Structure formats: structure tokens, C-alpha cells
Amino acid sequence: MSVSQSVPPASNSISSHVRRLGRVIALIGIILPLLLIGLNKFQPFEVELLKPVIGGTPWLAWMLGAFGAAGTARLLGVVEVFTAVLLIASPWSKHAALAAGVLASGTFAVTCSTMLALPIWEPSAGGFPYLSFVGTFLLKDVALLGIGLVVLGEALARNDILTR
């Protein structure tokens, strides 16, 4: 007998509700940062905060030269807000879910990659394992990348893409 067969039906019902609730909370947890931080990208204070992050990441620094600081921030903001809107639509549209999964996964893969280039350990506390302000800000993106990948995986299944 497998573990799933030994669980009483009431527990299966509870687990189903908990999974659905967890999915809703996870979606809210990825939509809100994308939407609110995306909107911040249109504000001068956020443009200034982004300069050292983008400029300090060699694979992103080219954007400052190509679009300027404000243009780069706005481009990122458009992508983030658009991704949030697609995530809102994702439960009802398998196509929105697919686009949202790709964009969210890509966005958070890029932001997680900045941890390889930026100082994420606090030198005044002796470095590792003590995170700097930048490190604490970026570390949450690992979880958001995971949520984006879950959305992408579910969307691939809903769209019958890469399934056997």
C-alpha cells in the first residue's frame, strides 16, 4: 500500500484545500512584488537604486549604455507589471499562464544571477553567513523563481507542451 492510499479521504480533501490555498497565496506572493516593484521602476528614486545593481552586474551593465538608467528601469518595470497581469490571468488562461511562467522564471533567474556579481555578504559582520542589505533583498527571489517555475511547469502541462 502506498502512502497516498493509506491516507483517509477526509485528509485527501483537506490536503487538496491546503494545496489550493497555498497556490493562491504563492500567486499573490509573486504578483504583489512584481506589480509594486514594477511600478516603482517608473520613479526617480528607484532609478537611482537600480544603477549600482545593474551597473555592478557585468551581464546587465550594457543596458545602462543602451537605454540609459531611466530607460532601463522603465523597461524592467514594463516587463514586471506585464508579468504580474499575466499571472493574474493565469488561472483562467492557459496561454497567459505559459507567458507568465516564462517571464516570471526569466525575470527571477536574472535577478538571482545578480547575487553572483554583487556583494551579498555583510563585511562588517564578518561576511558569510551574514547577508548584506543587497543580499537580503535578492535572496527572496530564489523563492519567487521557484514559484515562477511551478507556474511554468503547470502551464506546460495545461498547454500539452513537452508532455509524453
VEXFI-296620 format. One record per residue (C-alpha): residue in three letters; y, z, x; residue number from 0. Coordinates in nm, 4 decimals, padded with zeros to 6 digits, m for minus. Last residue first. Example, Ala and Ser with C-alpha at 12.3 -4.5 7.8 and 13.67 -1.06 7.14 Angstrom:
BEGIN
sevo: SER py: m00.1060 pz: 00.7140 px: 01.3670 gukol: 1
sevo: ALA py: m00.4500 pz: 00.7800 px: 01.2300 gukol: 0
This chain:
BEGIN
sevo: ARG py: 01.2474 pz: m02.3160 px: 00.4532 gukol: 163
sevo: THR py: 01.6136 pz: m02.2343 px: 00.4353 gukol: 162
sevo: LEU py: 01.8788 pz: m02.3847 px: 00.6637 gukol: 161
sevo: ILE py: 02.1178 pz: m02.4385 px: 00.3752 gukol: 160
sevo: ASP py: 01.9924 pz: m02.3655 px: 00.0241 gukol: 159
sevo: ASN py: 02.3508 pz: m02.2944 px: m00.0870 gukol: 158
sevo: ARG py: 02.2635 pz: m01.9445 px: m00.2073 gukol: 157
sevo: ALA py: 02.0625 pz: m01.8782 px: 00.1117 gukol: 156
sevo: LEU py: 02.3454 pz: m01.9971 px: 00.3372 gukol: 155
sevo: ALA py: 02.5861 pz: m01.7902 px: 00.1293 gukol: 154
sevo: GLU py: 02.3759 pz: m01.4753 px: 00.1759 gukol: 153
sevo: GLY py: 02.3694 pz: m01.5301 px: 00.5514 gukol: 152
sevo: LEU py: 02.7438 pz: m01.5984 px: 00.5638 gukol: 151
sevo: VAL py: 02.8278 pz: m01.2877 px: 00.3594 gukol: 150
sevo: VAL py: 02.5987 pz: m01.0812 px: 00.5855 gukol: 149
sevo: LEU py: 02.7617 pz: m01.2395 px: 00.8922 gukol: 148
sevo: GLY py: 03.1080 pz: m01.1493 px: 00.7653 gukol: 147
sevo: ILE py: 02.9928 pz: m00.7922 px: 00.7010 gukol: 146
sevo: GLY py: 02.8615 pz: m00.7680 px: 01.0578 gukol: 145
sevo: LEU py: 03.1852 pz: m00.9105 px: 01.1969 gukol: 144
sevo: LEU py: 03.3700 pz: m00.6436 px: 00.9969 gukol: 143
sevo: ALA py: 03.1535 pz: m00.3770 px: 01.1605 gukol: 142
sevo: VAL py: 03.2365 pz: m00.5117 px: 01.5092 gukol: 141
sevo: ASP py: 03.5993 pz: m00.5451 px: 01.3998 gukol: 140
sevo: LYS py: 03.6219 pz: m00.1672 px: 01.3749 gukol: 139
sevo: LEU py: 03.6208 pz: m00.1542 px: 01.7563 gukol: 138
sevo: LEU py: 03.9456 pz: m00.3520 px: 01.7820 gukol: 137
sevo: PHE py: 04.1951 pz: m00.0850 px: 01.6739 gukol: 136
sevo: THR py: 04.0150 pz: 00.1957 px: 01.8574 gukol: 135
sevo: GLY py: 04.0030 pz: m00.0144 px: 02.1733 gukol: 134
sevo: VAL py: 04.3715 pz: m00.1089 px: 02.1540 gukol: 133
sevo: PHE py: 04.4658 pz: 00.2580 px: 02.1145 gukol: 132
sevo: SER py: 04.2473 pz: 00.3399 px: 02.4152 gukol: 131
sevo: LEU py: 03.8869 pz: 00.4459 px: 02.3718 gukol: 130
sevo: TYR py: 03.7310 pz: 00.7342 px: 02.5603 gukol: 129
sevo: PRO py: 03.3719 pz: 00.6610 px: 02.6695 gukol: 128
sevo: PHE py: 03.4688 pz: 00.5266 px: 02.9240 gukol: 127
sevo: GLY py: 03.8071 pz: 00.5749 px: 03.0881 gukol: 126
sevo: GLY py: 03.9018 pz: 00.9065 px: 03.2490 gukol: 125
sevo: ALA py: 04.1233 pz: 01.0401 px: 02.9709 gukol: 124
sevo: SER py: 04.4442 pz: 00.8904 px: 03.1176 gukol: 123
sevo: PRO py: 04.2574 pz: 00.5603 px: 03.1700 gukol: 122
sevo: GLU py: 04.1818 pz: 00.5107 px: 02.7985 gukol: 121
sevo: TRP py: 03.9145 pz: 00.2420 px: 02.7637 gukol: 120
sevo: ILE py: 03.9865 pz: m00.0762 px: 02.5625 gukol: 119
sevo: PRO py: 04.1903 pz: m00.2561 px: 02.8291 gukol: 118
sevo: LEU py: 04.1795 pz: m00.6162 px: 02.7029 gukol: 117
sevo: ALA py: 03.9625 pz: m00.9046 px: 02.8207 gukol: 116
sevo: LEU py: 03.6124 pz: m00.8292 px: 02.6924 gukol: 115
sevo: MET py: 03.7532 pz: m00.6475 px: 02.3889 gukol: 114
sevo: THR py: 03.9183 pz: m00.9779 px: 02.2973 gukol: 113
sevo: SER py: 03.5723 pz: m01.1076 px: 02.2062 gukol: 112
sevo: CYS py: 03.5646 pz: m00.8766 px: 01.9052 gukol: 111
sevo: THR py: 03.8747 pz: m01.0524 px: 01.7692 gukol: 110
sevo: VAL py: 03.7116 pz: m01.3929 px: 01.8174 gukol: 109
sevo: ALA py: 03.3820 pz: m01.2888 px: 01.6589 gukol: 108
sevo: PHE py: 03.5870 pz: m01.1295 px: 01.3813 gukol: 107
sevo: THR py: 03.7631 pz: m01.4515 px: 01.2901 gukol: 106
sevo: GLY py: 03.4520 pz: m01.6655 px: 01.3273 gukol: 105
sevo: SER py: 03.2422 pz: m01.4402 px: 01.1055 gukol: 104
sevo: ALA py: 03.5200 pz: m01.4218 px: 00.8469 gukol: 103
sevo: LEU py: 03.5766 pz: m01.7993 px: 00.8528 gukol: 102
sevo: VAL py: 03.2074 pz: m01.8935 px: 00.8296 gukol: 101
sevo: GLY py: 03.1298 pz: m01.6332 px: 00.5640 gukol: 100
sevo: ALA py: 03.4384 pz: m01.7234 px: 00.3622 gukol: 99
sevo: ALA py: 03.3501 pz: m02.0947 px: 00.3696 gukol: 98
sevo: LEU py: 02.9956 pz: m02.0204 px: 00.2525 gukol: 97
sevo: ALA py: 03.1084 pz: m01.7710 px: m00.0102 gukol: 96
sevo: ALA py: 03.3692 pz: m02.0139 px: m00.1426 gukol: 95
sevo: HIS py: 03.0914 pz: m02.2723 px: m00.1799 gukol: 94
sevo: LYS py: 02.8599 pz: m02.0225 px: m00.3511 gukol: 93
sevo: SER py: 03.1323 pz: m01.9405 px: m00.5990 gukol: 92
sevo: TRP py: 03.1252 pz: m01.6331 px: m00.8223 gukol: 91
sevo: PRO py: 03.0569 pz: m01.3546 px: m00.5712 gukol: 90
sevo: SER py: 03.2595 pz: m01.5425 px: m00.3066 gukol: 89
sevo: ALA py: 03.5902 pz: m01.5663 px: m00.4953 gukol: 88
sevo: ILE py: 03.7364 pz: m01.2503 px: m00.3384 gukol: 87
sevo: LEU py: 03.5898 pz: m01.3574 px: m00.0031 gukol: 86
sevo: LEU py: 03.7663 pz: m01.6934 px: m00.0371 gukol: 85
sevo: VAL py: 04.0968 pz: m01.5148 px: m00.1007 gukol: 84
sevo: ALA py: 04.0399 pz: m01.2913 px: 00.2031 gukol: 83
sevo: THR py: 03.9600 pz: m01.5954 px: 00.4205 gukol: 82
sevo: PHE py: 04.2824 pz: m01.7634 px: 00.3075 gukol: 81
sevo: VAL py: 04.4774 pz: m01.4466 px: 00.3952 gukol: 80
sevo: GLU py: 04.3174 pz: m01.4292 px: 00.7417 gukol: 79
sevo: VAL py: 04.3535 pz: m01.8006 px: 00.8198 gukol: 78
sevo: VAL py: 04.7167 pz: m01.8043 px: 00.7044 gukol: 77
sevo: GLY py: 04.7905 pz: m01.4926 px: 00.9091 gukol: 76
sevo: LEU py: 04.6338 pz: m01.6402 px: 01.2227 gukol: 75
sevo: LEU py: 04.8533 pz: m01.9480 px: 01.1859 gukol: 74
sevo: ARG py: 05.1565 pz: m01.7277 px: 01.1179 gukol: 73
sevo: ALA py: 05.0941 pz: m01.5198 px: 01.4300 gukol: 72
sevo: THR py: 05.0526 pz: m01.8318 px: 01.6429 gukol: 71
sevo: GLY py: 05.3706 pz: m01.9819 px: 01.5007 gukol: 70
sevo: ALA py: 05.5657 pz: m01.6607 px: 01.5660 gukol: 69
sevo: ALA py: 05.4452 pz: m01.6339 px: 01.9266 gukol: 68
sevo: GLY py: 05.4928 pz: m02.0008 px: 02.0105 gukol: 67
sevo: PHE py: 05.2598 pz: m02.2712 px: 01.8779 gukol: 66
sevo: ALA py: 05.1148 pz: m02.4435 px: 02.1852 gukol: 65
sevo: GLY py: 05.2295 pz: m02.2058 px: 02.4572 gukol: 64
sevo: LEU py: 05.1323 pz: m01.8967 px: 02.2602 gukol: 63
sevo: MET py: 04.8053 pz: m02.0599 px: 02.1558 gukol: 62
sevo: TRP py: 04.7041 pz: m02.1146 px: 02.5184 gukol: 61
sevo: ALA py: 04.6678 pz: m01.7357 px: 02.5529 gukol: 60
sevo: LEU py: 04.3582 pz: m01.7316 px: 02.3317 gukol: 59
sevo: TRP py: 04.0777 pz: m01.7967 px: 02.5847 gukol: 58
sevo: PRO py: 04.2605 pz: m01.5953 px: 02.8518 gukol: 57
sevo: THR py: 04.3086 pz: m01.2849 px: 02.6345 gukol: 56
sevo: GLY py: 04.6103 pz: m01.0903 px: 02.7579 gukol: 55
sevo: GLY py: 04.8578 pz: m01.3316 px: 02.5974 gukol: 54
sevo: ILE py: 04.6880 pz: m01.2909 px: 02.2598 gukol: 53
sevo: VAL py: 04.6821 pz: m00.9111 px: 02.2728 gukol: 52
sevo: PRO py: 05.0129 pz: m00.8832 px: 02.4606 gukol: 51
sevo: LYS py: 05.1959 pz: m01.1056 px: 02.2083 gukol: 50
sevo: LEU py: 05.0305 pz: m00.9629 px: 01.8962 gukol: 49
sevo: LEU py: 05.2476 pz: m00.6516 px: 01.8670 gukol: 48
sevo: GLU py: 05.5662 pz: m00.8597 px: 01.8896 gukol: 47
sevo: VAL py: 05.4505 pz: m01.0972 px: 01.6144 gukol: 46
sevo: GLU py: 05.3525 pz: m00.7925 px: 01.4088 gukol: 45
sevo: PHE py: 05.7057 pz: m00.6505 px: 01.4253 gukol: 44
sevo: PRO py: 05.8532 pz: m00.9905 px: 01.3294 gukol: 43
sevo: GLN py: 05.6589 pz: m01.0061 px: 01.0008 gukol: 42
sevo: PHE py: 05.4490 pz: m01.3063 px: 00.8949 gukol: 41
sevo: LYS py: 05.1367 pz: m01.1678 px: 01.0677 gukol: 40
sevo: ASN py: 05.1668 pz: m00.8594 px: 00.8461 gukol: 39
sevo: LEU py: 05.0338 pz: m01.0667 px: 00.5551 gukol: 38
sevo: GLY py: 04.7116 pz: m01.1251 px: 00.7493 gukol: 37
sevo: ILE py: 04.6896 pz: m00.7523 px: 00.8259 gukol: 36
sevo: LEU py: 04.7050 pz: m00.6829 px: 00.4524 gukol: 35
sevo: LEU py: 04.4720 pz: m00.9604 px: 00.3378 gukol: 34
sevo: LEU py: 04.2181 pz: m00.9470 px: 00.6192 gukol: 33
sevo: PRO py: 04.2182 pz: m00.5662 px: 00.6240 gukol: 32
sevo: LEU py: 04.1762 pz: m00.5489 px: 00.2448 gukol: 31
sevo: ILE py: 03.9098 pz: m00.8198 px: 00.2131 gukol: 30
sevo: ILE py: 03.6679 pz: m00.6734 px: 00.4708 gukol: 29
sevo: GLY py: 03.6382 pz: m00.3242 px: 00.3225 gukol: 28
sevo: ILE py: 03.6623 pz: m00.4583 px: m00.0331 gukol: 27
sevo: LEU py: 03.3605 pz: m00.6758 px: 00.0442 gukol: 26
sevo: ALA py: 03.1774 pz: m00.3808 px: 00.2017 gukol: 25
sevo: ILE py: 03.2601 pz: m00.1637 px: m00.1013 gukol: 24
sevo: VAL py: 03.1231 pz: m00.4286 px: m00.3378 gukol: 23
sevo: ARG py: 02.8112 pz: m00.4736 px: m00.1214 gukol: 22
sevo: GLY py: 02.7539 pz: m00.0985 px: m00.1059 gukol: 21
sevo: LEU py: 02.7831 pz: m00.0718 px: m00.4836 gukol: 20
sevo: ARG py: 02.5282 pz: m00.3500 px: m00.5247 gukol: 19
sevo: ARG py: 02.2936 pz: m00.1860 px: m00.2714 gukol: 18
sevo: VAL py: 02.3342 pz: 00.1545 px: m00.4412 gukol: 17
sevo: HIS py: 02.2589 pz: 00.0011 px: m00.7803 gukol: 16
sevo: SER py: 01.9447 pz: m00.1687 px: m00.6476 gukol: 15
sevo: SER py: 01.8364 pz: 00.1511 px: m00.4743 gukol: 14
sevo: ILE py: 01.8748 pz: 00.3402 px: m00.8010 gukol: 13
sevo: SER py: 01.6638 pz: 00.0852 px: m00.9865 gukol: 12
sevo: ASN py: 01.3997 pz: 00.0934 px: m00.7145 gukol: 11
sevo: SER py: 01.4077 pz: 00.4729 px: m00.7286 gukol: 10
sevo: ALA py: 01.3421 pz: 00.4617 px: m01.1029 gukol: 9
sevo: PRO py: 01.0501 pz: 00.2235 px: m01.0395 gukol: 8
sevo: PRO py: 00.8693 pz: 00.4760 px: m00.8144 gukol: 7
sevo: VAL py: 00.8496 pz: 00.3873 px: m00.4437 gukol: 6
sevo: SER py: 00.4920 pz: 00.3382 px: m00.3199 gukol: 5
sevo: GLN py: 00.5040 pz: m00.0404 px: m00.3558 gukol: 4
sevo: SER py: 00.8111 pz: m00.0664 px: m00.1301 gukol: 3
sevo: VAL py: 00.6363 pz: 00.1374 px: 00.1402 gukol: 2
sevo: SER py: 00.3390 pz: m00.0963 px: 00.1410 gukol: 1
sevo: MET py: 00.0000 pz: 00.0000 px: 00.0000 gukol: 0
